[in-house]
Amino acid sequence: MWITINYLCWLALLVNFFVGIFQKIKKRVIYSMMISRFFYWLVIISSVVIGIRSFSRHPYVLIILAIILLIIIALLETIYGRKQDLKVSKKYVWEISLLIPIVIIIQTLINFDFWK
């Protein structure tokens, strides 16, 4: 159940991010930022629950995953903050576009225990 919630929240976060980042109106960007915050809190909660159950098997991978998750959140906040000033660097958007699938792949490997 938590794995499904986690994947759905990642998907919703990614879709909401790309919809919000291409908005022209500042109020819609702020609204998208609030929705993104909701979904990344759900991602954090579900990741913690999954991590508690998997920590004995993969402690170092989960620590690295948590650090990458915090980097993603910091990048999301940076991008939304710059979007409000109408100056978004494509570099940040590419970094988010690459980091989120990496985290999802690592979580999949942990969740389905591919590393034995």
Backbone hydrogen bonds in HBPLUS format (Angstrom, degrees):
<---DONOR---> <-ACCEPTOR-->    atom                        ^
c    i                          cat <-CA-CA->   ^        H-A-AA   ^      H-
h    n   atom  resd res      DA  || num        DHA   H-A  angle D-A-AA Bond
n    s   type  num  typ     dist DA aas  dist angle  dist       angle   num
A0005-ILE N   A0001-MET O   2.98 MM   4  6.29 162.0  2.01 151.6 156.7     1
A0006-ASN N   A0002-TRP O   2.86 MM   4  5.98 156.6  1.91 143.3 150.0     2
A0007-TYR N   A0003-ILE O   2.96 MM   4  6.25 164.6  1.99 152.4 155.3     3
A0008-LEU N   A0004-THR O   2.93 MM   4  6.10 165.6  1.96 153.9 158.1     4
A0009-CYS N   A0005-ILE O   2.90 MM   4  6.03 154.5  1.97 148.0 155.1     5
A0010-TRP N   A0006-ASN O   2.95 MM   4  6.20 154.9  2.02 148.3 155.4     6
A0011-LEU N   A0007-TYR O   2.96 MM   4  6.18 161.1  2.00 148.3 153.5     7
A0012-ALA N   A0008-LEU O   2.88 MM   4  6.08 162.7  1.91 147.0 152.0     8
A0013-LEU N   A0009-CYS O   2.79 MM   4  5.88 156.1  1.85 145.8 152.9     9
A0014-LEU N   A0010-TRP O   2.91 MM   4  6.08 160.9  1.94 149.9 154.7    10
A0015-VAL N   A0011-LEU O   2.95 MM   4  6.16 167.7  1.97 154.6 157.8    11
A0016-ASN N   A0012-ALA O   2.88 MM   4  5.89 165.1  1.90 147.2 152.2    12
A0017-PHE N   A0013-LEU O   2.87 MM   4  5.92 150.6  1.95 142.7 151.2    13
A0018-PHE N   A0014-LEU O   3.10 MM   4  6.35 166.9  2.12 151.2 153.0    14
A0019-VAL N   A0015-VAL O   2.95 MM   4  6.16 152.8  2.02 150.0 158.3    15
A0020-GLY N   A0016-ASN O   2.86 MM   4  5.91 160.6  1.90 145.9 151.8    16
A0021-ILE N   A0017-PHE O   2.86 MM   4  5.95 152.6  1.93 151.5 158.8    17
A0023-GLN N   A0020-GLY O   3.27 MM   3  5.33 166.0  2.30 107.3 109.0    18
A0028-ARG N   A0025-ILE O   3.17 MM   3  5.50 124.5  2.50 103.7 116.7    19
A0029-VAL N   A0025-ILE O   3.17 MM   4  6.53 148.2  2.28 147.3 156.7    20
A0030-ILE N   A0026-LYS O   2.98 MM   4  6.27 157.5  2.04 150.7 156.2    21
A0031-TYR N   A0027-LYS O   2.93 MM   4  6.13 154.7  1.99 142.8 150.1    22
A0032-SER N   A0028-ARG O   2.91 MM   4  6.05 157.0  1.96 142.7 148.8    23
A0033-MET N   A0029-VAL O   2.87 MM   4  6.10 145.5  1.99 142.3 152.5    24
A0034-MET N   A0030-ILE O   3.00 MM   4  6.30 151.8  2.08 147.0 153.6    25
A0035-ILE N   A0031-TYR O   3.08 MM   4  6.39 157.5  2.13 148.0 153.8    26
A0036-SER N   A0032-SER O   2.88 MM   4  6.06 154.6  1.95 145.2 152.8    27
A0037-ARG N   A0033-MET O   2.94 MM   4  6.19 151.6  2.03 145.0 152.4    28
A0038-PHE N   A0034-MET O   3.11 MM   4  6.43 153.2  2.19 143.5 150.1    29
A0039-PHE N   A0035-ILE O   3.05 MM   4  6.40 161.2  2.09 151.7 155.9    30
A0040-TYR N   A0036-SER O   2.81 MM   4  6.08 157.0  1.86 153.7 160.4    31
A0041-TRP N   A0037-ARG O   3.00 MM   4  6.13 143.0  2.14 143.0 151.9    32
A0042-LEU N   A0038-PHE O   3.11 MM   4  6.44 151.7  2.19 143.5 151.3    33
A0043-VAL N   A0039-PHE O   2.87 MM   4  6.15 148.5  1.97 143.8 153.1    34
A0044-ILE N   A0040-TYR O   2.94 MM   4  6.05 154.3  2.01 136.6 143.1    35
A0045-ILE N   A0041-TRP O   2.93 MM   4  6.16 167.5  1.95 151.1 154.0    36
A0046-SER N   A0042-LEU O   2.94 MM   4  6.06 169.3  1.96 148.4 151.9    37
A0047-SER N   A0043-VAL O   2.85 MM   4  5.86 150.7  1.93 144.2 153.1    38
A0048-VAL N   A0044-ILE O   2.91 MM   4  6.10 151.7  1.99 149.2 156.4    39
A0049-VAL N   A0045-ILE O   3.09 MM   4  6.36 162.6  2.12 150.9 155.1    40
A0050-ILE N   A0046-SER O   2.97 MM   4  6.12 164.7  1.99 146.7 151.2    41
A0051-GLY N   A0047-SER O   2.71 MM   4  5.77 151.9  1.79 141.2 150.5    42
A0052-ILE N   A0048-VAL O   2.85 MM   4  6.04 150.5  1.94 150.0 156.2    43
A0053-ARG N   A0049-VAL O   3.39 MM   4  6.64 154.7  2.46 142.3 147.8    44
A0054-SER N   A0050-ILE O   3.08 MM   4  6.30 133.0  2.31 140.2 153.4    45
A0054-SER N   A0051-GLY O   3.18 MM   3  4.99 129.2  2.46  90.5 104.0    46
A0055-PHE N   A0051-GLY O   2.80 MM   4  5.47 118.7  2.18 147.9 157.7    47
A0057-ARG N   A0054-SER O   3.12 MM   3  5.57 138.6  2.30 109.9 120.7    48
A0058-HIS N   A0054-SER O   3.11 MM   4  6.28 159.7  2.15 160.0 166.3    49
A0062-LEU N   A0058-HIS O   3.17 MM   4  6.23 157.2  2.23 147.5 153.6    50
A0063-ILE N   A0059-PRO O   3.07 MM   4  6.30 146.5  2.19 142.9 151.7    51
A0064-ILE N   A0060-TYR O   3.06 MM   4  6.30 162.5  2.09 148.8 152.9    52
A0065-LEU N   A0061-VAL O   2.85 MM   4  6.04 152.8  1.92 144.3 152.9    53
A0066-ALA N   A0062-LEU O   2.91 MM   4  6.07 150.2  2.00 140.5 147.8    54
A0067-ILE N   A0063-ILE O   3.07 MM   4  6.36 153.7  2.14 146.0 152.7    55
A0068-ILE N   A0064-ILE O   2.97 MM   4  6.25 159.9  2.01 150.8 156.1    56
A0069-LEU N   A0065-LEU O   2.91 MM   4  6.10 152.0  1.98 144.6 152.8    57
A0070-LEU N   A0066-ALA O   3.02 MM   4  6.29 152.8  2.09 145.3 151.6    58
A0071-ILE N   A0067-ILE O   2.99 MM   4  6.29 149.2  2.09 144.9 153.9    59
A0072-ILE N   A0068-ILE O   2.89 MM   4  6.18 153.9  1.96 149.2 156.1    60
A0073-ILE N   A0069-LEU O   3.04 MM   4  6.33 158.3  2.08 146.9 152.3    61
A0074-ALA N   A0070-LEU O   2.96 MM   4  6.18 159.1  2.01 145.2 151.0    62
A0075-LEU N   A0071-ILE O   2.87 MM   4  6.11 156.7  1.92 149.4 156.0    63
A0076-LEU N   A0072-ILE O   2.85 MM   4  6.10 156.4  1.91 150.8 157.4    64
A0077-GLU N   A0073-ILE O   3.00 MM   4  6.26 164.5  2.03 152.1 155.4    65
A0078-THR N   A0074-ALA O   2.94 MM   4  6.12 153.6  2.01 144.5 152.5    66
A0079-ILE N   A0075-LEU O   2.83 MM   4  6.00 163.9  1.86 153.1 157.1    67
A0080-TYR N   A0076-LEU O   2.96 MM   4  6.16 167.2  1.98 152.6 156.1    68
A0081-GLY N   A0077-GLU O   2.91 MM   4  5.99 153.4  1.98 141.8 149.8    69
A0082-ARG N   A0078-THR O   2.92 MM   4  6.15 156.4  1.98 148.8 154.9    70
A0083-LYS N   A0079-ILE O   2.81 MM   4  5.95 143.0  1.94 144.0 155.4    71
A0084-GLN N   A0080-TYR O   3.16 MM   4  6.36 143.2  2.30 141.7 148.9    72
A0085-ASP N   A0082-ARG O   3.05 MM   3  5.10 131.3  2.29  95.7 109.0    73
A0087-LYS N   A0082-ARG O   2.97 MM   5  5.35 168.8  1.98 149.4 146.3    74
A0086-LEU N   A0083-LYS O   2.93 MM   3  4.59 153.5  2.00  96.7 104.8    75
A0094-TRP N   A0090-LYS O   2.97 MM   4  6.19 156.8  2.03 150.4 156.3    76
A0095-GLU N   A0091-LYS O   2.96 MM   4  6.20 151.6  2.04 144.4 152.7    77
A0096-ILE N   A0092-TYR O   3.00 MM   4  6.26 162.2  2.03 151.1 154.7    78
A0097-SER N   A0093-VAL O   2.93 MM   4  6.08 156.3  1.99 142.1 149.6    79
A0098-LEU N   A0094-TRP O   2.95 MM   4  6.15 132.6  2.18 141.5 152.8    80
A0098-LEU N   A0095-GLU O   3.25 MM   3  5.20 133.9  2.48  92.9 105.0    81
A0099-LEU N   A0095-GLU O   2.84 MM   4  5.98 159.9  1.88 152.4 158.4    82
A0100-ILE N   A0096-ILE O   3.14 MM   4  6.01 173.7  2.14 151.4 152.8    83
A0102-ILE N   A0098-LEU O   3.36 MM   4  6.48 152.0  2.44 140.0 147.8    84
A0103-VAL N   A0099-LEU O   2.94 MM   4  6.20 160.6  1.98 156.9 161.3    85
A0104-ILE N   A0100-ILE O   2.98 MM   4  6.22 159.6  2.02 151.7 157.7    86
A0105-ILE N   A0101-PRO O   2.89 MM   4  6.05 156.3  1.95 146.5 152.4    87
A0106-ILE N   A0102-ILE O   2.96 MM   4  6.20 163.4  1.98 151.3 155.7    88
A0107-GLN N   A0103-VAL O   2.86 MM   4  6.04 162.3  1.89 150.9 156.2    89
A0108-THR N   A0104-ILE O   2.93 MM   4  6.09 148.7  2.03 141.6 150.3    90
A0109-LEU N   A0105-ILE O   2.95 MM   4  6.25 155.7  2.01 149.2 155.5    91
A0110-ILE N   A0106-ILE O   2.98 MM   4  6.27 151.8  2.06 148.3 156.0    92
A0111-ASN N   A0107-GLN O   2.75 MM   4  5.85 169.6  1.76 153.3 156.9    93
A0112-PHE N   A0108-THR O   3.05 MM   4  5.99 164.0  2.08 147.6 151.1    94
A0114-PHE N   A0109-LEU O   2.98 MM   5  5.15 162.8  2.01 148.8 154.2    95
A0113-ASP N   A0110-ILE O   3.17 MM   3  4.95 162.0  2.20 102.1 106.4    96
